[in-house]
Amino acid sequence: MKRIHFRIYDELFEQINKSINRWGFNSQAEFFRYLAMEFIRNEKKLLTSDDVLKDHTKAINSIKKSQRKTFLDPTDQ
Protein backbone atom coordinates (compact mmCIF):
# COMPACT_ATOMS: atom_id res chain seq x y z
CA MET A 1 0.00 0.00 0.00
CA LYS A 2 1.27 3.49 -0.85
CA ARG A 3 1.25 6.45 1.50
CA ILE A 4 0.13 9.96 0.65
CA HIS A 5 1.16 12.93 2.76
CA PHE A 6 -0.22 16.44 2.35
CA ARG A 7 -0.96 19.55 4.35
CA ILE A 8 -4.35 21.13 4.95
CA TYR A 9 -5.54 24.28 6.67
CA ASP A 10 -6.62 24.05 10.30
CA GLU A 11 -10.24 24.94 9.50
CA LEU A 12 -10.48 22.14 6.95
CA PHE A 13 -8.83 19.74 9.41
CA GLU A 14 -11.48 20.55 12.00
CA GLN A 15 -14.29 20.05 9.49
CA ILE A 16 -12.81 16.73 8.40
CA ASN A 17 -12.56 15.51 11.99
CA LYS A 18 -16.18 16.51 12.65
CA SER A 19 -17.27 14.56 9.57
CA ILE A 20 -15.18 11.55 10.59
CA ASN A 21 -16.85 11.51 13.99
CA ARG A 22 -20.32 12.21 12.60
CA TRP A 23 -20.22 9.47 9.97
CA GLY A 24 -18.33 6.91 12.06
CA PHE A 25 -15.10 6.52 10.13
CA ASN A 26 -12.41 4.70 12.12
CA SER A 27 -9.58 6.96 10.98
CA GLN A 28 -8.58 9.81 8.71
CA ALA A 29 -7.05 7.27 6.34
CA GLU A 30 -10.37 5.43 6.03
CA PHE A 31 -12.14 8.75 5.42
CA PHE A 32 -9.78 9.78 2.61
CA ARG A 33 -9.80 6.30 1.01
CA TYR A 34 -13.59 6.41 0.96
CA LEU A 35 -13.62 9.91 -0.57
CA ALA A 36 -11.08 8.93 -3.22
CA MET A 37 -13.11 5.86 -4.21
CA GLU A 38 -16.34 7.86 -4.34
CA PHE A 39 -14.74 10.56 -6.49
CA ILE A 40 -13.36 8.00 -8.93
CA ARG A 41 -16.72 6.18 -9.02
CA ASN A 42 -18.62 9.42 -9.72
CA GLU A 43 -16.02 11.17 -11.88
CA LYS A 44 -17.97 10.55 -15.09
CA LYS A 45 -20.99 12.32 -13.61
CA LEU A 46 -19.02 15.53 -13.00
CA LEU A 47 -19.43 18.22 -15.63
CA THR A 48 -16.86 20.74 -16.75
CA SER A 49 -17.81 24.41 -16.61
CA ASP A 50 -18.23 24.35 -20.41
CA ASP A 51 -20.69 21.46 -20.14
CA VAL A 52 -22.64 23.28 -17.43
CA LEU A 53 -22.76 26.42 -19.59
CA LYS A 54 -24.00 24.39 -22.57
CA ASP A 55 -26.72 22.80 -20.42
CA HIS A 56 -27.87 26.19 -19.13
CA THR A 57 -27.89 27.61 -22.66
CA LYS A 58 -30.05 24.72 -23.89
CA ALA A 59 -32.47 25.25 -21.01
CA ILE A 60 -32.73 28.98 -21.69
CA ASN A 61 -33.28 28.40 -25.41
CA SER A 62 -36.02 25.86 -24.75
CA ILE A 63 -37.77 28.34 -22.45
CA LYS A 64 -37.47 31.04 -25.11
CA LYS A 65 -39.00 28.71 -27.72
CA SER A 66 -41.92 27.84 -25.45
CA GLN A 67 -42.52 31.53 -24.71
CA ARG A 68 -42.55 32.44 -28.42
CA LYS A 69 -45.77 30.53 -28.79
CA THR A 70 -47.42 32.84 -26.28
CA PHE A 71 -45.56 36.12 -26.80
CA LEU A 72 -44.01 37.19 -30.03
CA ASP A 73 -40.69 38.88 -29.26
CA PRO A 74 -39.60 41.24 -32.11
CA THR A 75 -35.93 40.90 -31.10
CA ASP A 76 -35.98 37.17 -31.92
CA GLN A 77 -36.78 37.78 -35.61
URTAHU-V805508 format. One record per helix or strand. SS is the DSSP state (a for helix, b for strand). FROM is the first residue (numbers start at 1). LEN is the number of residues. If there is no record, write none. Layout:
ss={SS	SS}
from={FROM	FROM}
len={LEN	LEN}
This chain:
ss={a	a	a	a}
from={10	28	49	74}
len={14	18	20	3}
